[in-house]
Amino acid sequence: QQGGYIFNAKAGRFENIDNKVLPPKDITCFLQSSPNSVLIGTTSGLFMYFKALKATSAVRLPVASANISCLYKDNHGNIWIGTNDCFLKFERDNTFTVINLPSKALVESFFMDSKKRLWIGTTDGFYSYSESKGKPEKLIDAPEASGSLALNNKKPIFEDNTGNLWFGTFGRGIYMLPSHSGKLLNFTTTDT
């Protein structure tokens, strides 16, 4: 069958998620939002699966875009929702905040660093966002870095134990933003 599946550990098998509401072919991401529910992102919207009820319902979003590209839960319990032209913050009080990107780009990944900055990987590159500034700021390529951070592929973001941020690209190596200097460095397979 098509659609989503959930693994039932007690029974040792996969079970089909209620497909009466859920679109059958276009699931893009999952996120366990609470012990009893899972958010399901699709190209047709956002859905909530309730484990105990084995039921799915649509989540009404305050944006026209229904293409949900990624989901992320931060340390404060807020859920970040990526779409093809903006991202949303779903707060614990059940309110949404819509944050528009400077350019129309698909949001591909999120990461909250130790300084409480949200990093966003998009098809247009990487952005940082802090609520105090209220708008995303693009991470500018270093002049000496070969290529661009703006590549169309999932973009992993990671912070090491010294506070350096690492940004993965497709075909352009790895970029590091050192915590002490803020100067973007690029590492490729030609670096030894």
N, C-alpha and C positions, 0 to 999 in steps of 0.2 A: 504494500500500500504506500501511497504518497503521504506527505505531510511530516509532522514531527513525531519523535519517539522519546520516551522517557524510560530509563532503566529501572526496573523494579528489583532492588537488591534481594529482598526476601524471597521473591519467586525465581530470581536468577534469569530474568528474561526482559526484553524490550517490549513496551506496550505502546500502542498508538495513541497519540494525543487526540482529544476530541477535535475532529476536523469539520464539524458543522459550522463553526465560526472561523477557524483558522484557514487561510489560503493554503492549498495543497502543495505548491511547488516552489515557493519563493521565500523560504526562511533564510535569514541572513545572520542572525546572532541570538544568543540566549544569555540570560543573567538570572541567577537565583536572587530574587529581591527580598525574600524573607524565608524562614524555614518551611513555610507552607505554600509558597508561590514562586513561579518562574515567569519572567518577562520574556517574550518572544518577539524579536524584531523581524519584520518582513518587508518586502518591497511594496506591500499594500497597507502598511500600518503597524501599530504596536498592539500586542495581545498579552493578556495575563492568563496563565494556566494555574488553576487552583488544585493542588495535589489531592487534598482530602475529598474534594467534590468530583475530581476527574472531569473538570469543566473548564472551558476557555471563554474569555470575553474580550471584546475589543476595548482598547484604552483610547479615549478621546483626547487628541492633542490640539493645542492652540495654534497650529501651523497648517498651511495648505499641503506641505510636502508629506507624503505618506511613506516615502522610501527610508526605512530605518536601517542604517548601515552598521552601527555598533552601539553597545551598551557598556556602561562602566559604573561601578559603585565605589564611592570614595570612603575614606575613614570615618566620615561624619554621618554616613548612611544616605547621603544624597545620591541620586541616580542621574547620570549624564547620558543623554540620548543623542546620537549622531544621525544627521540626515544628509540629503544631497545639497543643502544650501545654508544650513544653520545648525546649531546644536541647542539642546534644552537641558535645563537643570530641573529635575523633579525632586522637590524637597520633602522632608519627612512630614510636613503639614499638608501634603497633597496639593501643593501649588506648583505651577510651572513658571520658569523664567526662560524666555527665548533670547538667545544670543546670536546675532547675525555675524557672519564672517565678512571681512572686507571684500572678498571675491566669492563668486559662486563656486563652491568646491565641495566634493563629497568628503564627509568626515569619516576617517578610517580607523582611528584609535584615540584613546584617552590615557593619560597617566597623571596622577597627583604626586608631586615631589615633596620632599621633606620640608620645603619652605612654603607649602600649601599653594603652590602655583599649579594650575591645571595645564597640561601640555596636550595639544591636539594635533594629530597627524592627519593631513588632508591630501587630496590630489593636487593641491596648490602649494604644498610644503607643510612646515610645522609652525604652530602658533602657541603662544603662552597666553594664559588668561588668569587674571586675579580679579576678584570681585571688587576690590578697592579701586581699580582702574576702570572697571566696567566694560572694557572692550578687548577683544583679542589683539595681540601684537604679533606680527610675523617675525619669525626667527630668520634674520638675513644671512645669506650665504657669505662665508668668509671669502675675500678676494682671491686667496691662494688655493681655495678648495676647488678641485676639478669637478665639473658637472654641477648638478642642481639638486637641492633637497626636494624639489617639486616633481616627484615621480609617481605615476599612477599604480600604486600597489599598497597593500597593507603595510603600515609603518609602525614597527615596534619601538617603544620608548622604555628606557630603563634607567634607574638611578643606582649607582654602586654605593658601597659603604663609606666612601669618602665624599659623597655628594656630587660626583661628576654625573652628568646626564649623557646618555648614549641614545642615538637616533639611528635606526636601521633604514636602509633604502633598498631599492631593487636595482642592482647594476651599478651603483655609485659608492659602494662601500659603507662604512660606518662613520658617523660623525660623533664627536664628543664635545660637549660644552663643559670645560673644567670649572669646578666650583670656585676656584681661586682667581681665575683671570677673566672668564666670560668670553674668551676668544675661541671661536669654533674651529675645531681641528677635524681633518678628514683622513681616514685610514682605508686603504684599498689593498687588494691582493699584491700589488706591486711594492708595498711597504714591507720591508723585512728588518 
